[in-house]
Structures are given as structure tokens and as C-alpha cells.
Amino acid sequence: MSNNNILQYESKIWNTANLLRGSGIKESEWPSFMMPFFALVMIESRLIRMLDELKNTIGVDVLADIDKQDFIDMIKDKGQGYNVYIFEHNKTLKDICANDKAFDIDFDAYLHGFDGETKDLLGVDAGDGEKFLDIKGVITKLKAKKVLLGYTQEWSEIDLKPFNNSDITTLEEHIKRKWADISAETAGEQFTPDDVIALIADIVTSKIQESDTLLKIYDCTCGGGNLLYGVEDRINKNFKRFTQTFGQDWNDALYALAKIESRFRPDSKIEHGNTLVDDKFYNEEFDVVIANPPYGVSWKGYDKDIINDKTGRFKFLPSISDGQLLFMQHLIAKLDNIGTGVVVHNGSTLFSGDAGSAESNIRKWMLDTDIVEAVIQLPTDEFFNTGIYTYLWVLNKNKQPHHKDKVMLINASDKFKALKKSKGSKRKEVDEFNRLEIVATLTAYQDTDYAKVFDKEFFYFNKQAIVLTNVDEFGNSFAAQLENGKASEKLTPLKLSNGERELTEFVITDFDRNTHKTLAEYFEQDIKHFIASLDYKEQPLVVTTHQAQYHYDAEQETLIKTSNKQEVLGCGKIVIKSALKKASKSQPERIEISVELTLDYQKDYEIIPYHKDENDNQAVIVGFMAKYLSKPFSYLENVVGVELNFNKIFYKPEKLREVGEILGEIAELDDELKALEIGLSL
């Protein structure tokens, strides 16, 4: 059977929801009712298909001589599941639904006739713990609505026996996509469309070769398995290599669907749990890693486990509000020494975080280790419940020689075909023509009009921290007035005035006890508040000493000293501090107020292009400073950051229209307005 034939079942499966709608069940709840029954008919169809294949393999003549129990043991040895009703009573779900009087008893016995693992995954005896598909809870609700028999009958009419694993996986992709559209999914989780799965598979197949060695494929956030199995199926169409799939997910229902699927594949292992804190494949490495981890989801709930992680896979810990780069580091750690991978992320992984941040350091580590081969920008409106740009990170530990120490950016935002009918937020798809073009461009690894190859250092930048010394309008700073490298000049003030209040006491031991109870209270409520309010740049603050008066001239941005004459001191600051001092043996409790003139320093930083040679890089920094800075400065630390910015590289300025064309349109509008005015006046 072809995929086109099986997709005819999509509408048939979705029609089962009509009864849910008629029972008053909210649309957002439909997936929880449909998932266990979809799993049920999928299991039954595959068990019957397995039974038929086993009979054909054995042959009719031989089968007649095999003991019944031996034959049952042969079925169980297949490890794909077991059901007493199907294999011992030759009854299916459809047969059970035919007898409405005995349905409740028979249906319960049918469910309990499954093997232990299947019952656990379906949630036949679900308690307070992990419910997985929770068919027990769904049955209870359907019974209360008095529609259990009718709903089960609807599903029993869906016969998936004629279809193989790949066909059913394709059907699952479409059904799960609809579930994703209507359910309140965990924030940031995005179902991977089949066209993106096809693109990922084509990229992977372009990196691997025919071999008699096993190809191990891993998805650390496998969900229901669509990406994992979709890629495996497409690889199997192109290669004769044996494949083995590994997946992990912590969503109960989706894990159960993937686990059920895994039993009908030659070699697949699916585990349940949070990959970031409980890696079920901690001792495994893989040839291929693929994933579409959740976007922008916090890891706060399990931060202690990640902070204390002993595996060494997390080189840096990104912002707790977004764990995407945790998954990226985990996947890189799982690659073998010649492995390749494709990971779907949103744009934050490209540029979030400043130089020196964990995000920037993770990107730098990835480029330093030369594992990033390319990043591909997909079109907007490509996913079902988000319209944002998404990106494929292509990882490769076995780069070709001419790919080493380089990164390719492919702007595939225009490589799509518009859908005739939108699917949720999905309005575009990367069709086969564009998909093959993208993979060919990646393989060629040469510049085109929408793809560029860069030395990896192109994405590095210097964030050079400096201390600027501000100067007045004459180019002078207060530094010229200081001797022997001093940073400030302390004054012994007699008076401090801001035009509203005058302070003449700078060591205060007494206060108005009618207003304040203690000196500490006087300090907190009066002096401290007053000192903090002083702004020498915004108000006429004057400091008087025995020798002179000092103030700041805001227009000239300089300190002025006035004694017998007025003297310009250069740009500086008037710093006034107050402190409450405890009593000592020699002095009582007191408030001390100090005044000093200091240099007007300002910390700043400059973003400067990076050069991989250390000497050349320093020369670039020095040259940049000489060209763009006119104020005196000194160097602080230099931090190297990394970001990949598609907008900067592929920016296309909007073509400006001719002035004459615009004036012509204005004239036409003017004529239309005049005609309207004439019409209104008639």
C-alpha cells in the first residue's frame, strides 16, 4: 500500500471525534481520548499482521503439526506483544463490539488479555503514578457519557493491517499533527512536519555511506517517534545498512506511542524520562543524532540536578529560562568520533547572550571544536503552531578536508512551496524540489546567492572593555591637576551649599532630639537622604574650603576652582560621601561627611572584529581604538564572543522607488481628492 492510500484513513480516524463533540467533550481534550484508541487499533493491526507473516513463514502444512502452546510461545518470542483474545480466541476488537450485551465484560477482558508491557503503556490498570495513555481513565469518562460502545465501534472499523511500519508512521505524523494543533501542549514543544523530517533525512543520508556496520540513530526528545522513525525509514530506502534506533522522552502519552511503535521495528529502544537529568543511554555513542527539542522552556524545576551533573556533557549552563543549548551539548556528547547530526532550534541559539555569557561560550566551544558544518534557516510558517524562523544545525565530527574550520550558512527562507490550505500555523512546506536543492548546496559547500561559506572565526568578535577618562570641551581632564598618579584630591570643606540647603558641619555628633530619637535615625532620615540627593551636574553645588570654592560648570563640563582668580581644572567629579561611625575609646558616635574631587571615569566596551592570530587580533583592537576613540582610555579585559546572525549576512535593503514615481502617485491622489470635493459640492 502507498502512503497516499493510508492517508485516506486520516479523515476516518478524525471522524471518531464527532462522537466526542456530540458528548460535550471539549476539543482541547480530544487527543487524550483519541491517543489510547489509536494505539489500540495500531497494536491490534500489527499483531494480526505479525501473526499472518508468521503463519506464511511456517507454512500451512507445518503449522498443522505444531502444538498450540508451542505456536503461542513462538508468538511471544517475537517480543512484539501478545493478546489472549487475538491469538487464542481468534477475536478482534470488531468482534467484541458486535455483541453489545457482553461488550463491557468482553472489552475489559480483551484489554487485560494483553501482555504486561502493553497494559502498562495503554494504562489499562493505571493508578496514581505513571498513566501513560491512561485508557482506564478514558474508558471511565466515556462510560459516564454512555458512549463507550459507540466510540469503540468507530475505532474497530479502522483496519491498519494492510500497511507496513513506514506507512503507519506517516499516518501517525498527520494524526499527531492535528492533536498538536488543538491540544494545550507544553510551551515550546513543536511537532516536526514530515517535509522537515524529509529534509533532515536527506541531509543525514548525504553524510553517510553504504557499509556492513550498524548505523545507530538517536533522538533525545523523540516524542511519539515520528522524527526518529521517519528518518530511519528514509535512510532504509537509500541504504542496505542495518539501522538501530534509540529514543527518549518524558511525555507519558507520546513515550507510550513511540514505545509501542518500537516493538514492531527490527531493532529499536525507547526509554521514558528526562534526558537532561536521567540519560537512559549514558554509556552509548551514536552515528547519527537528530532532535527537535522544546524552544525557550525553563529548566528551573531540575536545575540542581543539571548544576551537579557529573557526566561532563554540559560545558556551560545557559540561561535557566531556555534549555535548548543544554540539549545541544548533550547531543554533541552522544556523537561518536565520526558522527553527524541535525538539530532543530529557534533563533535564540544563534545569538542570545552577550560575549562571555554561557550561550556565547557554548557557541564558541562548538566552533572551537569544529563540529558545526552548517546552519540552515528554514522558512517562516513551516511548523504547525508557530510562525517563527527555525534553524537546522548540521553537526559533523567527520568533516571533509575543505570543510574543516569553516561554517556554511544557508538562507533557505525562500525555498518553499505555499500550501493550498493552511494546517494550523503551517502555510509553507519545503517541497522535494527545494529540499534537493538545499542538500545539493550543502554538499557542494560553495557560495551561492543564498548560501555563504565562512572561516569559523568570522562569527567571533572582541568585546573589549575599557575605562574612558572624560574630558571637558577643551580636551582636558582633572588628571592633569593630580600628582604622582593619585586618583583624587580630598578637600577639607567649611561649607557645602546646593542653593536650597547649606551644610557647615562635617563631623556631626549632635542633633535635634525633638525631631529624631537617635543619631542613627537622624543619619538615615536626614543626612543620608540629603547627601544622596546632591547632583553636582544638575544643581549649583558649591564646596567652600579655607583656600577656595569649587563647583562644576555643566556647559563646559569642567571643574572650576575660584580663589583670587578662576581656574579651570578639567573634567572631573565632586564626590560627597556620608557614613555613620560607631563610638570608639577616643571618639563618640558620629556622622562623617567627606568631599573629594576625582577623575571622571566611565566604563565602556567596544565590539571589534576578531582575528584568529593573537598578535594580529591585538593590532586590530589597537587600530580600532586609534580610529574611533578621541578620549583618553585604558584597557580592561577582552572577552571573545560568538554569534551567527543571518540578518546581517543576508540582509537585502528594500529597493527605493524613484522620486518621480512617488510624486506622480501623489498628484493622482490629489486629483482624486479634488474630484471628490467637486462631487460633494454639487
N, C-alpha and C positions, 0 to 999 in steps of 0.2 A: 504494500500500500504506500501511497505517496503522502508527503506532508500535506498537500492540498486536500486529499481525501480526509485525513484525520482532522483538519481544521473545520470540517463541516460539523464536527462534534462540539465545537466551541459554543455555538448558539444553543445546541441541545443541552449542554451542561448548564449554561447560563439560564436556560428556561426553568431549571429546577428552583430558581429563586422566586418564580412567580407565586408559588405556594407560600413562601416566606413573606412576601409582600402582602398577600391576602390575609395572612395571620397576624398582621400588625407588627411584624419584626422589622426594626429599623434597618435601612440599607447598610449603615456602617457596621452592623452586626452580621451581615450575610456571610462574610468569609469564614467566621468561626463556625457557622452551621454547614458550610459547603466543604471546607477542607477535610474533615474526617470522612465524609461520604465519598468525596473524590478519591481519597486514599483507599477507601474500602473497595470501590469498583476497580481501581488500579491494581490492588493486590490480588483480588479475585481473578481478574482477566489474565494476569501474569502467571498465577499459579496454575490456571487451566491450560494456558499456553505451554507452560513448563511440563505439565502432565502429558499433553499431546505429543510434545517433542520427545519426551522420554519413551513413550509407547512406540513412536515411529523408529526411534533408535534401537529399541529392543527387538521389535518386530512382533507381529500378531502371533506367529507360531510359538516363538519362545515365551512370549508373555503368558500364554495359556498354561505353561508348565511351571511358572514362578509362583511360589507360595505368596498368599496375600500379605502376610506380615513382612516377608522379605521385600515385597514391592513397596510397601509403606516405608520401610527402612531406607530403601533407595531414594524415595522422595525426600525424606528428612535429611539424608546425607547431602542433598543438593544445597542445603543451607539457605534456601530462598523463602522458607516459611512453610507452614502446614495448617490445614483446617480439616477437622474431622468430618464436617458436613460435605465438603467438596470431594475429599479423597476416599472416604469410607461409606458415605450415604449417597454419593453422586448427586448432591443437591446444591443449587446455587442460590444467590440472593433472590433471583427472579422466581425460583421455585417456592421459596419461603413466602414471598409476597402473594403468591397465588392462593394461599389458604388464609383468608383474613381471620378466621375464627381462632386458629392456632398461632397467628403471627407473633404475638408478643412473646410467647414461650419459645417458639422456634427461633426468632431473631436473637433472643438472649442466648440461647444455646449455640447458635451459629457464631456469635461474637466470642463466646467463651470456648469455642472449638478451635480457635487459632492457637498457634504456639505462643509461648510466654513473651517473647520479644515483641511479636506483633501486637499482642494485647497491651503491652506497656506503651508502645508507640501510638496506638489508637486511643489509649486512655480508657480501655474497657472497664477496668477496676480502679480508675483514678481516685486517689484520696486527697489529702491536704497538700501533698508535695508536688512533684512534677507531674503535670497532667498531659503534657504533650498535645495530642489532637483532641483530647477530652471528649470523646464520643459519648461517654457516660453522661456528662453534663448536658450535651446537646440533646440526647435522647430524652432526658428528664424534661427539658423545656418543650420539646416537640410533643411529648405526651400531654403536657399541661395545655397545649394549644389544640390537642386532639387531631394532630396531622401527621403523626409519626408514620403510620402505614402509607398514607398517600405520598409523603415525601420520600420514603424508602423505595416505593414503587417507581417513582420518577427516576431515581438513580439506577434501579435494577434494569431499566431499559437501555442503559448505556453500555454497549459492548465494545470493549477495547482489545479483545483477543486477537483480532487480525493485525494489530500494529506492533512494531518492534520497539526496542528501548528508545531509539533515536526519535521515532515518530511521537511516542508518548511524551518524551522530554519537550518536543516542540509544542505539543498541546499544552503541557504544563506552563510553558513560558507565557502563553497567551492568557490562560486562566488566571495565573498568579498576577499577571499584569493588571487584570481587571480588579482583582482583590486589592492590589496595592492602590489603585485609583480611589477606591471607596472607603478603605479602612483607615482608621487613625493610626498610621504607622509611627514607630519610634522616630523622633526627629532626626533628620539627616540620612535616613536609610533610603536608598534609591534602587529600585528593581532594574536590572540591566536588560535593555531591549535586545531582541535577537539580532538586529543589524550590528549593534556594538559588539555582541558576542562573536558574530562572524568576523568582524574586523580584528578583534583580539586574537581569534583563532588563526586568521591569515597571517598576522604578524608573527605569532609563535611558530607556525609552520615554515615561515620564511627563514627562521633561525635554526631549525633542527634538520637532521639528516636521517636517511634510512639507516637502520642499524639493527643488529640482533640483540642489542641491550635493552633492558626495560626502561621505559620513559615514565618517570614519576611526576605527576601533576598535582599541585596543591593550591587550595583556596582557603585562606584563614578565616573568611567571613562568608561561608558558602551559601547561607540562606537555605532555600529549597533545592539547591544544587544545579540551577539552570545554567549559570555561567560555567561551572566546573564541568558538567556533563556535556554542555553544548560545545565547549572547546574540545573535549575528548572525542566526541562524535566526528567533528570536522577533521581532527588530526587523523582519525582512523580511516577517513575517506581518502586521505592523501598518502598514508604510510602503512606499511605492514608491521611496524613496530608494535610490540606489546605495550599497552599502557596500564598504569595503575593510578587511581585517583585517591586523593586524601582531602578531606574537608572537615571544618569545624564551625559550629555556630551555637549561639546561646539562646536563640529564639526557640521556644519549645516546639511550636507547631511546625515551623519551617525545618528545624532539625529533623523532626519525625518524618516529614515528606522526603527529605534528602536521604535519610537512613533507609527508608523503605525502598527508594529508588536504588540505593547502593547494593541491595541484596540481589537484584536482577542484572547486575553487571559483573563481568568476569572477575574483576579484582578492584574493589573499592572499599575504602574505610572512612566512615563518617563518625565524628565524635561530637558530644554535646558539652558546651562550656565556653567560658570567656577566654578567647585565645591569648589576650594580653596578660592574664594573671594565672592561667592554667593551660599551658600549651600541651595538648594531648599527644603531640608528635615531637616532644622535646629532643629526642635523640635521632631525628630523621633530617636528612637533607634531600632537596628535590631538584630535578632537572628543569622544571617549569613552575613558576609561581604566578598566579593570577588572583585578582581580588577587586571588588568594588566596595571598600569599607565605608562605613557611615561618615557623612560630612558634618563637620562642626559640632560633634557630640562630646559633651564633657566626660572626663574620666575621674571626676571628683569622688564618686562613690567607691572607687577601688584604688585611690591614689597611694595609699600606704603600701599596698602590695607591689605597685609598679616602682615606687621610690626604692623599695627594699628588694627589688628583683635581683637575683644572683646569677642570671643566665649570661649577662654581658651583652645582650642584644640591643639594649637601649643606650646608645652613646650619649644622647642628650634627651631631656624631657621637655617637650613643647608645652605651650600654654595649656592649663588644665581644662580650658573651655573647648579645646579641639584636639582629639586624639588621632587624627589622620596620620600624622607623621610617626606615631607610635607603631601603627600597623605597617607603615613603610619600612621602618627599621627592623621590625620583626620578620617581614618577608625577605629582606636582604640577608638576614641571618640564616634563613632557611634554604637559601640557594646553595647548590654545590659549586665547586670551583669552576665549572664551565656553564653554569645555569643561566637561564634567561627568564624574564618576567614582564608582565604588563599589568599595571595597577591604575585604576580609575580614581581620580581625585577632582575636587573643585579647585578653583584658582588660588585659594589661600595657601596651599602648599608651595606655590611658586614664589610668593613674595611676602607673606606675613612675617612679622618680626623684624626688628632692626638688626643691624650688624652687631654681633656679639650675643644676640638672643639665641635661644635653643633652636628655633625654627631655622634661622640663618646658618647656625652651626651644623645642623643636620644636613642642609643642602650642601654646605661646604665639604662636609665629610663624604657625602655621596659623590661629589665631583672630584674631590681629592683621591678617592679610591677608584675613580674612573669606571663606575658601574652604570652611569646614566648614558644611554646611547642616543635617546631622542625623547622629546616631549611633543605630543600631538594635540593641538587644540581642536576639539570637536565642535560642531555647530550648536547654537542655542536651540532650545525647544526639541532636544534629542531624547530626553528622559521623560517618563510618564507623569511625574509630579513635581517637576522643577523646570524652569526655562533658562537656567543659568548656563554659562560656558562650563564644560567639563574637559578634563585633560587625561590623556593616556601617557603615563610614564613608562617608557620602554627601558627595561633593565637588561644588562648583558655582561656577564663575567668572562665572556669569551669573544671580545670584540676582534674584528678583522684588523690587521695592522694599520690600514689607513683610517680606521675609526678611532684608534686609541687617542686618548686625551682630547677628544672632540665631542661635542653635543650638537645634535641636529634639532632645530625647531621646525615643525610643520604646522602651518596655519591652514587647517582643513575646515575652517568655519564656513566656507562656501561650497564644500564638497558634499552636497546632499541633494536629495530629491524631495520635493514637497509632497506630503501625504494628501490624498484626495479627501480624506476625512481624519480629523484630529483624534488622537487617542489620549484623552486627558490633556496634559500639557505638551504631549509629543505631537509636533506638527511637521517634523522632518525625519528623514532616515538617510543613513549613509548607504546608498544602494550599491549593487555589485560593481557597476562601472566605476564609481568614485572610490569604492573600497579597494579595488585592484590598483587604481592609480595611486592611492596613498601608500600602499605596500610597495609598489614599484619605486616610488620616490624614496621611501625609506631604504630600500635595497640599494638603489643607485648611489645614495649618500652624496648628492651633489646639489648645488644651489639651483633653485628654480624661482619662478615669480612668487611662489607661496611657501618656499622652504629654504632655510639657510643653515649652513654648517659653520660652527664656530669652534675655535680653540676654547677649551673649557674655562680658561682664565678670563674670557670675555665677560663672563657673568659675575666675576669677582669685582669688588670695589673697596677702596680705602675709606674708612670713616676716621679721619684724622682729627682728634681732639686738640684744641689749642686754648691758650689763655691770651685774650686780647687786652692790651692796655689802651683804654680810651684816651683820646686827645681832644683839646679844645679847638676852636675854629682856626687857631694859629698853628696847629700841629704839635702843641706842647702838652705834656702830661706832668702831673705832680712829681713824677720820679726825679726830674731834674733838681728839685728842691731838697731831696733826701740825700743823706750822706752815708757812705760805707754800706750801700746795699740795704739800708733799712726799708721796711715795708710801710712804716707810718711814723707820724710825729705826734706825740702826746702833748696835749695842751693843759695848762693849769687855769681853768676858767674862773672868772669872777662873776660872770653873768651870762645867762642864756635866755634869749628872747625870740619868740615867734610872732610878735605883733599883737598877740592876744594874752599871753601869759609870760611872766618874767620869773626866771629861777635864779636865785643868788646863793643858795646853799647847796653844796655838792657832797658834803658828808652830813647826813641827817640823822639825828638821834632823838629829836623831839617832834611832837605832832599835836594836833588839836584833839584832846581826849574826849571832847564833847561830840566830835564827828566820828572818830574811829576808836575802837577798843584797844587795838594793839598796833605796834609799828609794822608788823607783818600785814595787817589789814590795810593800813594806810598805804603801804607799798603796792599791794595788789590792786586796790581800788582807785588809787590816785596816781602815784608816781609812775608805776609801770605802764599804766594806760597812757599817760601823758607822753612819756618818752617814746612809746611805740607809735604814737600819732604824728611825731615830728617827721616831716619830709622836706629836707633841705632844697630839693629841686622844685617843689610845688609851693612853698611858702617862704617869706623873707626871714629865714632863720639867721640870727646874728650871735656869734660867740665872742665874748669880750674877755681878754686876758689883761695882765698888767702892761704888756707891751703893745697890743694891737687888737683890732677887731677883725673877725673872719666871716665871710659869707660866700655863698655860691651864686655866680652870675649865670642864670639859665640861658640867656641869649648867647653868651659867648662860651657856655659850657665849661666854665673855669672857676677855680677858687680865687677869691680876692682877699688880699691882706691890706688893711688900712691902718697906718700909724701916722708918721709925719707925711707920708705920701701913699698913694695907692699902688699896690704891686700885684701883678698878675702871676699866680703861682702855677697855672696849668690845670688840666682836667684832673679832678680828684673827688673824694667823697668826705663828707663830715659824718663821722660815726659816733653816735651817742649811745652809751650803754648804762644800764642801771642794775644793781644787784643788792639783795638783802644779805648782810653779813651777820653771822651769829656772834654772840658775845665771846670774848676771849679774856685771858688774865689781864691783858694790858688795855683792851678796848671794849666798850659796851656794844650792845646790839646796835646796828646802824644800817643806813642805806647809803651806798656809794654810787655816785654818778661820775662817769668818765667821758672825756671828749678827746677824739683824735682825728687827725687828717690822714687819709690813706690814699693809695693809688686806686684808680677806678678800673678794677679788673672785670673781665667778662669772659666766662667760659663759653666756648662755641665749638662747632665742628664743621669740617668741610668734607663733602663727598667728592672723591678724586678717583679717576680711573686707575686700575690696578695693572701692574706689570709683574710677571712671574719671577724675573730676575731681581734679587733683593736690592742690588745697587741701582739698577735702572728704576725700580719702584721708588726708592728714596729720592732719586733725581727728579722723577715725575712730580712727587709731592713738593719738593723744594721749588721747582719751576712753577707749579700751580700757585703756590703762596706768593711768589715774587710777582706773578702776573695779576693776581686778583686781590691781594691784601695790601692796604696802604698803612694800616695801623701797626705799631709795634706788637709783637706776639711772641709767645714761647710754646714749644711743643709739649703736649701731654701724650697719652697713649694713642696708638693707632690700632684700630680693630678692622680686620678684613671681613666683609660680609659677602653674601651671595644671594642674588635674586634672578629669576628668569621672567622677564617682562615682555610678553607678546605685544602689548600695545605700543611700546617704544620701537620695537623692531619692525612690526608690520603696519605701523600707522600710515594711513593714506589720507592726506588732507583733502577736505572737501573742495572740489573744483569751484573756484569763484566765478560767478556769472559776470558777463560784460556789463559795464555801466549803462551802455546804450540800451541793452535789452531790458534792464530794470526800469529805466526812465520811460521806455515805451509802454511797459505794463502799467506804470503809474499814470501815464497820460490816458490810457484806455479806461482805467478805473475812474479817472477824473471826468471823462466824457460820459461814462455811465451814470455817475452821480448827478451831473448836470441834467441829463435826460430825465432822471427820476424826479428831480426838483421841478422841472418844467411840467411833468405829468401830474405832480401833486398840486401844482398851482392852477391847473385848468379846472 
